[in-house]
Amino acid sequence: MAHEETVYEALDHAHGGEGQWAFGTGFDEPLAGVDTTVPDGIDPVDLGAYCLMLGDDALVLAQRLTQWITAAPELEEEVAIANVALDLLGQARLLLARAGSVGVLGRSRQLATESIPDEDALAYFRDADEFRNSSLVEAPNGDFAQTMVRLLVASTVRLAVFARLRESRDPVLAAIAAKGVNELAYHRDHAARWVLRLGDGTEESHRRAQDGADAVWPLLAHVFAATDVEDRLTTAGVAVDPAATREEVTAVLTEVLERATLRVPPWPADAPPHGREGRHGPELTELLAGLQGLARQHPAATW
């Protein structure tokens, strides 16, 4: 218990004690001062792979959201979307740093130098087939209504996972989850308010919200199926079986859509989580080109 408290305290207080932990909030190493020793009985390779899954989801969704900067329907919403993306970027940074702390670098090691932190090497110097994000977050934004429906779904799923991960046997992962739940609750609430506003608004906004739900719902096919890594780590008390979140996620999404006077699309049958295994569509390659281009052109640059 003392070990877990040390990790929580380090993440929350080591950098000023103000709860600032997202990217750009004034510290260089996201896990500085944190004991990153892997608990007994946990395979570091599996732990690193799982952190990549969670970190890549956050990184890719953050990049998708930044595509709305200068294009959102309201200036206030532009700021809100940027803040949600920043929250996700902070989560991604911690999770990729955790993956790096257990030795995960992959082909990025070929380009990484001592001046490039693990989380930067993993974010900028992996190819698409090394990413482990879900298809839910890599799919194109669509219009604003579809983006809000996708944010509602993604934040609902992620919040359900993070709430359970607070009990993870890996204290670093548990601490990251504990810090993320409040942010994710806000993300879910923000998206739900927009879905309600659009669904129960004008005839046009209702149509767009319904089209958005119809486009996003098939992506849930890949959300509740576990990989072998998740199965092993769930048994070890480290990870969360995504199937365990199904009832909660279904209930929340059904309630929001019904209150928004939207028809709940058919729930898809479970499908293999190909994204978790590195199989992605061309959309991810295109997205990563924008995310990674500058870093790859100037790999030794500092900012």
C-alpha positions as CSV (number, residue, x, y, z in Angstrom):
1,M,0.0,0.0,0.0
2,A,2.8,2.4,0.8
3,H,4.3,1.8,-2.6
4,E,1.0,2.7,-4.3
5,E,0.7,5.8,-2.2
6,T,4.2,6.9,-3.2
7,V,3.3,6.6,-6.9
8,Y,0.1,8.5,-6.5
9,E,1.8,11.2,-4.5
10,A,4.7,11.5,-7.0
11,L,2.3,11.9,-10.0
12,D,0.1,14.4,-8.2
13,H,2.5,16.5,-6.1
14,A,6.1,16.0,-7.3
15,H,5.8,18.8,-9.9
16,G,4.3,21.6,-7.8
17,G,1.5,19.9,-6.0
18,E,-1.2,21.6,-8.1
19,G,-2.3,18.5,-10.0
20,Q,-0.8,19.7,-13.3
21,W,0.4,16.7,-15.3
22,A,-0.6,17.2,-18.9
23,F,1.8,17.9,-21.7
24,G,3.3,21.3,-21.5
25,T,2.6,21.9,-17.8
26,G,6.2,22.5,-16.8
27,F,8.1,19.3,-16.2
28,D,10.4,17.4,-18.4
29,E,10.0,13.8,-17.5
30,P,6.4,12.6,-16.9
31,L,7.4,9.8,-14.5
32,A,10.3,11.6,-12.7
33,G,10.4,10.6,-9.1
34,V,8.1,7.6,-9.6
35,D,9.1,4.1,-8.8
36,T,8.7,2.3,-12.2
37,T,9.6,-1.2,-10.9
38,V,7.4,-3.8,-12.4
39,P,5.5,-5.7,-9.7
40,D,6.3,-9.4,-9.2
41,G,4.5,-11.8,-11.5
42,I,3.8,-9.2,-14.2
43,D,5.4,-9.7,-17.7
44,P,7.0,-6.4,-18.6
45,V,6.4,-7.1,-22.3
46,D,2.7,-7.5,-21.7
47,L,2.6,-4.4,-19.5
48,G,4.3,-2.3,-22.1
49,A,2.0,-3.6,-24.9
50,Y,-1.1,-2.7,-22.8
51,C,0.2,0.8,-22.0
52,L,0.7,1.2,-25.8
53,M,-2.9,0.3,-26.4
54,L,-4.2,2.9,-23.9
55,G,-1.6,5.5,-24.8
56,D,-2.1,5.2,-28.6
57,D,-5.9,5.5,-28.2
58,A,-5.3,8.8,-26.4
59,L,-2.7,10.1,-28.8
60,V,-4.6,9.3,-31.9
61,L,-7.9,10.7,-30.6
62,A,-6.1,13.8,-29.5
63,Q,-4.7,14.3,-33.0
64,R,-8.2,13.8,-34.5
65,L,-9.6,16.4,-32.2
66,T,-6.9,18.9,-33.1
67,Q,-8.1,18.8,-36.7
68,W,-11.1,20.9,-35.5
69,I,-8.9,23.8,-34.4
70,T,-9.9,26.8,-36.5
71,A,-12.8,24.8,-37.8
72,A,-15.1,24.3,-34.8
73,P,-18.6,26.0,-35.0
74,E,-17.9,28.3,-32.0
75,L,-14.8,29.9,-30.6
76,E,-15.7,28.6,-27.1
77,E,-16.0,25.1,-28.5
78,E,-12.7,25.4,-30.2
79,V,-11.1,26.1,-26.8
80,A,-13.0,23.2,-25.3
81,I,-11.9,20.7,-28.0
82,A,-8.3,21.9,-27.6
83,N,-8.5,21.3,-23.8
84,V,-9.9,17.8,-24.3
85,A,-7.2,17.0,-26.8
86,L,-4.6,18.3,-24.3
87,D,-6.0,16.1,-21.5
88,L,-5.7,13.1,-23.8
89,L,-2.2,14.1,-24.8
90,G,-1.2,14.2,-21.2
91,Q,-2.6,10.7,-20.7
92,A,-0.8,9.5,-23.8
93,R,2.5,11.0,-22.5
94,L,2.3,9.2,-19.2
95,L,1.3,5.9,-20.7
96,L,3.9,5.9,-23.4
97,A,6.5,6.9,-20.8
98,R,5.4,3.9,-18.8
99,A,5.7,1.7,-21.9
100,G,9.2,3.0,-22.4
101,S,10.1,2.4,-18.8
102,V,9.6,-1.3,-19.3
103,G,11.7,-1.4,-22.5
104,V,9.2,-0.8,-25.2
105,L,10.6,1.1,-28.2
106,G,10.3,-1.2,-31.2
107,R,11.8,0.2,-34.4
108,S,11.8,3.7,-32.9
109,R,15.0,2.7,-31.1
110,Q,16.7,2.9,-34.5
111,L,16.0,6.7,-34.6
112,A,15.9,7.5,-31.0
113,T,18.8,9.2,-29.4
114,E,19.6,10.0,-25.8
115,S,18.1,13.4,-26.3
116,I,14.7,11.9,-27.3
117,P,12.5,10.8,-24.3
118,D,10.8,7.4,-24.6
119,E,7.4,8.9,-25.0
120,D,8.5,11.1,-27.9
121,A,10.3,8.2,-29.6
122,L,7.1,6.1,-29.3
123,A,4.9,8.9,-30.5
124,Y,6.9,10.1,-33.4
125,F,9.1,7.3,-34.6
126,R,6.8,4.3,-34.9
127,D,5.1,3.4,-38.2
128,A,1.4,2.7,-38.4
129,D,1.8,-1.0,-38.0
130,E,3.4,-0.5,-34.6
131,F,0.5,1.5,-33.2
132,R,-2.0,-0.3,-31.0
133,N,-5.0,2.0,-31.0
134,S,-8.5,1.0,-31.8
135,S,-10.4,1.7,-35.0
136,L,-12.8,3.8,-32.9
137,V,-10.3,6.6,-32.5
138,E,-8.5,6.4,-35.8
139,A,-11.7,6.7,-38.0
140,P,-12.0,10.1,-39.7
141,N,-13.9,12.8,-37.8
142,G,-16.9,13.3,-40.2
143,D,-18.9,16.4,-39.4
144,F,-19.1,18.1,-36.0
145,A,-22.1,15.9,-35.0
146,Q,-20.2,12.7,-35.8
147,T,-17.2,14.0,-33.9
148,M,-19.3,14.6,-30.8
149,V,-20.9,11.2,-31.0
150,R,-17.5,9.6,-31.4
151,L,-16.1,11.6,-28.4
152,L,-19.1,10.4,-26.4
153,V,-18.5,6.8,-27.2
154,A,-14.8,6.9,-26.8
155,S,-14.8,8.8,-23.5
156,T,-17.6,6.5,-22.1
157,V,-15.5,3.4,-23.0
158,R,-12.3,4.9,-21.7
159,L,-13.8,6.2,-18.5
160,A,-15.3,2.7,-17.7
161,V,-11.8,1.2,-18.2
162,F,-9.9,3.8,-16.2
163,A,-12.3,3.6,-13.3
164,R,-11.5,0.0,-13.0
165,L,-7.8,0.4,-13.6
166,R,-7.5,2.4,-10.4
167,E,-7.3,-1.0,-8.7
168,S,-4.5,-2.3,-11.0
169,R,-1.7,-4.2,-9.5
170,D,0.7,-1.9,-11.4
171,P,0.8,1.2,-9.2
172,V,2.0,3.4,-12.0
173,L,-0.9,2.4,-14.2
174,A,-3.3,2.7,-11.3
175,A,-2.1,6.2,-10.6
176,I,-2.4,7.3,-14.2
177,A,-6.0,6.0,-14.3
178,A,-6.8,7.7,-11.0
179,K,-5.7,11.0,-12.5
180,G,-7.5,10.4,-15.8
181,V,-11.0,9.6,-14.5
182,N,-12.0,13.2,-13.7
183,E,-10.8,14.4,-17.1
184,L,-12.7,11.6,-18.9
185,A,-15.8,12.3,-16.9
186,Y,-15.7,15.9,-18.2
187,H,-15.0,14.7,-21.8
188,R,-18.1,12.4,-21.6
189,D,-20.3,15.1,-20.1
190,H,-19.2,17.7,-22.7
191,A,-19.9,15.3,-25.6
192,A,-23.2,14.2,-24.1
193,R,-24.4,17.8,-23.9
194,W,-23.6,18.3,-27.5
195,V,-25.4,15.1,-28.6
196,L,-28.4,16.2,-26.6
197,R,-28.3,19.7,-28.1
198,L,-28.0,18.4,-31.6
199,G,-30.3,15.4,-31.4
200,D,-33.1,17.4,-29.8
201,G,-32.5,20.5,-31.8
202,T,-33.5,21.4,-35.3
203,E,-34.5,18.9,-38.0
204,E,-31.1,19.3,-39.6
205,S,-29.1,18.9,-36.4
206,H,-31.2,15.9,-35.5
207,R,-30.4,14.3,-38.9
208,R,-26.7,15.0,-38.6
209,A,-26.6,13.6,-35.1
210,Q,-28.4,10.4,-36.2
211,D,-26.1,10.0,-39.2
212,G,-23.2,10.4,-36.8
213,A,-24.4,7.7,-34.5
214,D,-25.1,5.4,-37.4
215,A,-21.5,6.0,-38.6
216,V,-19.8,5.5,-35.2
217,W,-21.8,2.5,-33.8
218,P,-20.3,-0.1,-36.1
219,L,-16.9,0.8,-34.6
220,L,-18.1,-0.6,-31.3
221,A,-17.6,-4.1,-32.7
222,H,-13.9,-3.8,-31.8
223,V,-14.2,-2.3,-28.4
224,F,-15.3,-5.2,-26.2
225,A,-13.1,-8.0,-27.6
226,A,-9.9,-8.7,-25.6
227,T,-6.5,-9.4,-27.0
228,D,-4.3,-12.2,-25.5
229,V,-2.3,-9.5,-23.7
230,E,-5.4,-8.1,-22.1
231,D,-6.5,-11.6,-21.1
232,R,-3.2,-12.4,-19.4
233,L,-3.0,-9.1,-17.6
234,T,-6.6,-9.2,-16.5
235,T,-5.9,-12.6,-14.9
236,A,-2.8,-11.0,-13.3
237,G,-4.9,-8.2,-11.8
238,V,-3.3,-5.5,-14.0
239,A,-5.6,-4.8,-16.9
240,V,-9.4,-4.6,-17.5
241,D,-11.3,-7.1,-19.5
242,P,-13.1,-4.8,-22.0
243,A,-16.1,-7.1,-22.0
244,A,-16.6,-6.2,-18.3
245,T,-17.4,-2.7,-19.3
246,R,-20.1,-3.6,-21.9
247,E,-23.1,-3.3,-19.6
248,E,-22.0,0.1,-18.3
249,V,-21.1,1.5,-21.7
250,T,-24.3,0.2,-23.3
251,A,-26.5,1.8,-20.5
252,V,-24.8,5.2,-20.7
253,L,-24.9,5.4,-24.5
254,T,-28.5,4.2,-24.7
255,E,-29.6,6.8,-22.1
256,V,-27.9,9.7,-23.9
257,L,-29.2,8.8,-27.3
258,E,-32.8,8.2,-26.1
259,R,-32.8,11.6,-24.2
260,A,-31.5,13.2,-27.4
261,T,-34.5,11.7,-29.3
262,L,-32.1,9.6,-31.4
263,R,-32.6,6.0,-32.4
264,V,-30.0,3.7,-30.9
265,P,-28.3,2.0,-33.9
266,P,-28.0,-1.8,-33.8
267,W,-25.3,-3.0,-31.5
268,P,-22.7,-4.8,-33.7
269,A,-21.4,-8.3,-33.0
270,D,-17.9,-8.5,-31.5
271,A,-15.1,-8.5,-34.0
272,P,-11.3,-9.1,-33.6
273,P,-9.6,-6.0,-32.3
274,H,-7.3,-5.7,-35.4
275,G,-6.1,-2.2,-34.4
276,R,-4.7,-3.6,-31.2
277,E,-2.6,-6.0,-33.3
278,G,-1.2,-3.3,-35.5
279,R,-3.6,-3.7,-38.5
280,H,-4.9,-0.3,-39.5
281,G,-6.5,1.4,-42.5
282,P,-4.8,4.1,-44.6
283,E,-6.5,6.7,-42.5
284,L,-4.0,6.2,-39.7
285,T,-1.0,6.4,-42.0
286,E,-2.3,9.8,-43.2
287,L,-3.0,11.0,-39.7
288,L,0.5,10.0,-38.5
289,A,2.1,11.9,-41.4
290,G,0.7,15.1,-39.9
291,L,1.6,14.1,-36.4
292,Q,5.1,12.9,-37.0
293,G,6.3,14.9,-40.0
294,L,8.2,17.6,-38.2
295,A,9.8,15.4,-35.7
296,R,11.1,13.0,-38.4
297,Q,12.5,15.9,-40.4
298,H,14.4,17.2,-37.3
299,P,14.8,14.2,-35.0
300,A,17.4,16.0,-32.8
301,A,15.6,19.3,-32.5
302,T,14.6,20.7,-29.1
303,W,11.8,23.2,-28.5
